[in-house]
Amino acid sequence: MDPKNLKIYRLHMRRDSDIGFKAISDSQAVRLYEEDVESKIDIRPAFFRDVDRIVHSKAYARYIDKTQVFFGVNNANITHRSLHVLLVSRIACQIGRILKLNTDLMEAISLAHDIGHSPRGHLGEKILNDISKKYKMGTFNHNAQGCRWLSYLEKRFPNKPAKGLNLTLQVLDGILCHDGEVYEQGLKPIEVNGKTWEDHLNEYKDAFHENKIKRIPMSYEGVGVRLADTIAYIGRDIEDAILIKFIKRSDIPKSCTNVLGDTNRKIMKTLIMDLLNNSLDSDIIGYSEEIFEALKRLKEFNYEQIYSRRDLYKSKSSKMSYIENLTYQFELIFEKSLKDLEENNFDAPIFKDHIEYIDDENYSTYFKPLKNQNKLTLVVRDYIAGMSDKYFNEIFRKYNLKH
């Protein structure tokens, strides 16, 4: 190493001294593959480097046009997935600063936690899960798909087949184990020796098959992000619903507003401060009983009055319910793309916009092996799961015109 860079290199190692005993230090970062020489002498700490790899990925770029909750709404103020992950990151790092956790690790998990989300949010995820069962592919969930994108389908170097970003075990574990939908008053990470790569891969495989393992993060950073996810969306979704006149502020139950507040700002502040006060001198990150009960009621309100109600709407151009129409769109794209693969239609969108990116047109590391194993349905699922909402609309129109 150039002697003039030695001082800078030593300075980056001081990162481990800025965190508390509960935190994961950068020196504990574990990668599955040996890094190249240039990466080994990089002045950036391991988890900071993971943040950079994530935000420079193609999958991260597609956040910009992926739905959070509301889609088909002509309002630029509505929260999209790109803003949601940033909000999670800000909240997680605020929690991490007070609890003296590794904020670089929390930022990496936060920014990547929804990267496996399909178009049309959780509704699209449910439809892809139903399609997966129909084609005997097991189950589909965005947590595992995010790990699949970052560990296998994404590429670090141009003009080379995809081999993933070689992110750390701690980051991938946080992505796989995040779950803002679970009702938890408090949580602490897996203890003893944490997890190995074998443990992670077993949980990853289960998530795509039986999906029976209760996934708990291996780090306090992962736990912090898991709770920050809920804090980021619970009040924000209410504000969006009010903005588009889906609900009124007065609809929010008094049993919730009396405890948490009636605006996103108040709700976030109440949840964060309660969580920090209850977690500072505890081995669990979580809420007081009163706040947790109010949060549970607020989640139930959101599901009943916001998330579930969207499915009752009729399509403007169809007599089908909204969910029936959206299911038709997903199934049409799936069937047409599968047919293009089976017939080797190399000019089809799934080749041009998906396989060629991953395989650099030689189709040797991704497409051919799966084709030989009769797993073309997996290629189609990867393709659809990676779509932005705008691209999903374009492909549906293309295939629907030919239908």
Phi, psi and omega in degrees: 000143177299125182306326182292342178266355186296320180298316179296318181297320179291323181299322183292338180286345181289350182305322183295338182277353184268001186241164181270182187288339179282342189281159170271123179277158179297331179290346177270356182300136182234129176247152183287322183248151176296133179280156176287170185300318182299320180291327182294331181257014178295136182284345181283137174300159188303312184285329173298319179296323177296321177302314181297317179298322181292309186289342177268359182281157177292324181297323178293321180300329182285351173305325190303335181233039176246138183293143167267295177231304186264131176227163185072019180248125182273074180210112185291350181273352181289141181292128173251171185302324182298322178285321181303313183293330176291320178296319177300317181298316181296317180292316180300316181291329174296317176297316182296323180296316182288320182273004179057047176262175181277101185289335175296317178296318180294323178294318180298313179297315182299311184291336183257355193295334181250016186294340179269003181294137176283169171298157179068028170058216184292334177292318176296323178297318179296319180294318177295327176294318178296320178294321179301317179293320180300320182264015176057044176257010184085226181243168176229130169216149189291335178302306181293323180295326176298316177296322179297316178299311188283334183263344188222312188274332182282158180235143177269330187237137177290156177062024174225149177300152180294136174224013181085177185262358182053049177289163181288155177302320184296322179290312181297323177297317179297322178294312182295327187262003178287144178196091181286355182270343184284139177273108181224126176285323179200160183206147171229157185287167173303131185263199183062249183258017179068232181226152173257174175299325179297318177300313181299314182294326177295318178293322179297313180295319179298323181297335179262002182232267181284326182055048183252341182288130174281109187273122178240132182302153178273354185224156173295330177297318178295321177296317180300318179293320180302319179282326178296329179303312179296315181301324183289325186260333192299310180278328181295319179296325177295316179299319178296318180295323177291320182301320181264015176061036176278323174222172174248153180300327180291347178286338183295130183302137179299330179296339177269311184294328179295334182260315188260336187106171185242009175232161180301319181300313181292318181298313180300312183298317180299313182295315182295312182294321178295317180299316181293317180298326182273348187251344185302315183248035183228159174268007178238141171262121183181189188252166169287164182300315183297313181293319181297317180296320178294321178296318177301315180296323180292321176299317179297320177299313180300318181294318183286321189257348182235295189293313183284324184298332181301331184288347183275348184287147177268145174290143181296331184249015184211153176274353179288155172292166183302314183292327177294318180293318180292322176299318177301318180296313179299314183293323178296313179298318180299310184295317181291320179292320177297319178296320177299321178292314182297328182263008180052047178277084189293347177269359182289154180305324183294332175280311187291320188259352183232295186295319182294328177294317184285320189254002180053039173072359178265346172055026188265334186257346184233300187289307185299313179301318180290325177294319179295334179266009183056044180241038179295334178297329178292322177298317181294320179296317176303316183299309182291319181299331181273357183288145166279165180297319180296316180294322176303315179298317181297315181292323178297314179299320180299312182283328182291328178293329181272347188290000000 
